[in-house]
Amino acid sequence: MIILQGFRKLTKIEVFLFKRKNLGSKLIQRCFCEENTMKDVDFENVPIEQIRNFSIIAHVDHGKSTLADRLLEFTGAIKQNTGQHQVLDKLQVEKERGITVKAQSASIVYSFKGKPYILNLIDTPGHVDFSSEVSRSLSVCQGVILLVDANDGVQAQTVANFYLAFGKDLTIIPVLNKIDLKQANPERVCHQLKNLFDIEAKDVLKISAKLGIGIKEVIEQIIEKLPHPKVDRHKPFQSLLYDSWYDKYRGALSLIYVNSGSAKVGDSISSCHTKKSYEIKTLSLLRPEEHSVDRIVAGQIGLLGCNMRNIKEAVVGDTLHVTSSPVGPLPGFQPPKSMVFAGIYPANLSEHTDLRKAIEKLTLNDSAVTVDIDTSPALGQGWRLGFLGLLHLEVFTQRLEQEHGTEAIITAPSVTYLIKLKATKETVKQGTNEIFINNPAVFPEHIRIEETHEPMVLGTIITPDSYLGPIMQLCQERRGVQKQAVNIDNDRVMLQYDLPLCEIVLDFHDSLKSISSGYASFDYEDNGFQLSSLVRMNILLNNVPCEELSTIVHSSKAQLVGRQMVLKLKELIPRQMIHIAVQATVNGKVLARENIKPYRKDVTAKLYGGDVTRRMKLLAQQAAGKKKMKMVANISVPRNTFIDFLKNDDFK
Ligand SMILES: Nc1nc2c(ncn2[C@@H]2O[C@H](COP(=O)(O)OP(=O)(O)OP(=O)(O)O)[C@@H](O)[C@H]2O)c(=O)[nH]1
């Protein structure tokens, strides 16, 4: 019966029925639905004052999706979720990793003081890589639930998300979750909220999403505290396309927020961005399953299908209007910016077409991934993809494997650098001397370079103060510059550092977690480019540069990285008939060198005793042969060696 905590108490007759007729879950379900939930609501005519659009924002794992499930159950939108997985986490990778990747929406209905309210809930991802999803979701909300784990307390993403909502002028309902945990310390967390955000303890709700405690209070505060959308149903139809995905049968579907007017199935609508027109084929509300409606009105969120063939036509941030009454565009969004790039190649050359199809399909639903064709002499034809962060890259490749059964080789991730070239006739002709590169293979010759700039982030770390020393050392090793250190309570500190992006993309988060026994949390935001001394490191095999192995490094780290690279290659490249010199060079200067000894065939084996000069002559012939071979032979580095090397992430 634990599930019933926090919900309406059973009446005596219900308890009786429960025991006698064993109505079990049906009865429990009725308890959720009966009192405040409504099955049939006239969605078209619900007054604007009875609509609330809100999001749940929190640090990763603080319980957003669990709370979303409880809200849906409590209002009867879904049956009680007995499975382990969250209803709004639909992707396999979300279920497996327990993280939310795509924001989802659900319209729930609740009767309060005799009136039906439509509460549009937008579940958002918590991980830093997906902050563009959070930001998009917030632009259609009037308020948020700021959910904080009562045990973990305020974490780095709580801070980032709070300021995101605060900056958009949204009403914030602070909620402490997981109060059922033994170690929960609501007072301490309230103190942190007061210190950091000036939130009063009396305004903080205390709930357990897992056990369903305090859910009713959350819903009623949403109704009482959040403002209704400021929209006008009498004006022409104007809606913001804030998410889109691809459906096999219906083409691209657009999730829209109606800012004014209304539209119905059969209307012709146009896009402000592409100027194309379409006929509305389907309209539905997400409850959370699709619920078809004929008309959608201002203040609502709905799913619109209009036979868009390609996801590129459903541009996120676009404004849609009825073709016959044109309106101006609503403020759109900054397109998500790719932060991390990696090459993707088929593991088997014969699987190139399968991999291409899989990438095409996945990018249909993930417009944040950028795709460029890339080729490598060693790995063949492939692609260079851009991602929002490392987790985004991992999730994408996991989906490639799980949903499309393809096996891909992913090269070590890199970031985008800004290079300013010396003025030449060519730069004058092009009108700019700035180039952005994310592939070391196209890094210009050093004599052509005026300045190099690297992308920076402003990182926020929240940690118990006992780990302060090692964390500051880690940031220093990663070329970080401290900006701020604030005590958020008696034993917790918030640090802010300017850090080069390339220093954090690979393993910064893991290192931070391991040196703080998992207690420190990290979040970052883009902080532009900064002048920096960058060089291209080449790897030469017997003086022949190997493009795939070149990399861009900060000059202060060149020596170290070069040493590590040649040692690793010495380990990986199999011995061959000839001697191989592996060199790491910067601007023609050798920084590190290792030798791989050749096999030595015993050419004198067939001589039994005999004259020593014959033996020497044979050895001299062998040496000459090898010298000749060294000059003409291509060193054949097996494809697997490249794969092992490129996958290696020790070079930071
Ligand atoms: N004890 C306890 N555990 C909870 C509570 N709420 C959520 N959890 C657990 O916390 C973990 C994370 O919950 P989620 O709902 O997936 O968290 P999330 O914030 O949606 O995570 P992301 O989608 O990755 O951002 C799960 O194991 C939940 O079962 C609670 O009230 N009490």
The ligand as an ORCA input file, in Angstrom:
! r2SCAN-3c Opt
* xyz 0 1
  N      14.499      7.334     -2.460
  C      14.017      8.033     -3.469
  N      14.499      7.840     -4.711
  C      13.986      8.572     -5.726
  C      12.975      9.525     -5.521
  N      12.691     10.097     -6.708
  C      13.490      9.521     -7.636
  N      14.281      8.593     -7.046
  C      15.288      7.746     -7.694
  O      16.329      8.561     -8.193
  C      16.846      8.026     -9.413
  C      16.823      9.077    -10.514
  O      15.492      9.398    -10.821
  P      15.055      9.968    -12.247
  O      13.596     10.290    -12.129
  O      15.481      9.082    -13.360
  O      15.948     11.261    -12.299
  P      16.014     12.351    -13.436
  O      16.264     13.625    -12.732
  O      14.834     12.260    -14.334
  O      17.304     11.932    -14.231
  P      17.712     12.422    -15.711
  O      16.582     12.116    -16.621
  O      18.908     11.610    -16.058
  O      18.028     13.853    -15.639
  C      15.994      6.794     -9.731
  O      16.678      5.675     -9.278
  C      14.730      7.024     -8.901
  O      14.106      5.820     -8.522
  C      12.470      9.702     -4.173
  O      11.582     10.495     -3.897
  N      13.033      8.928     -3.218
*
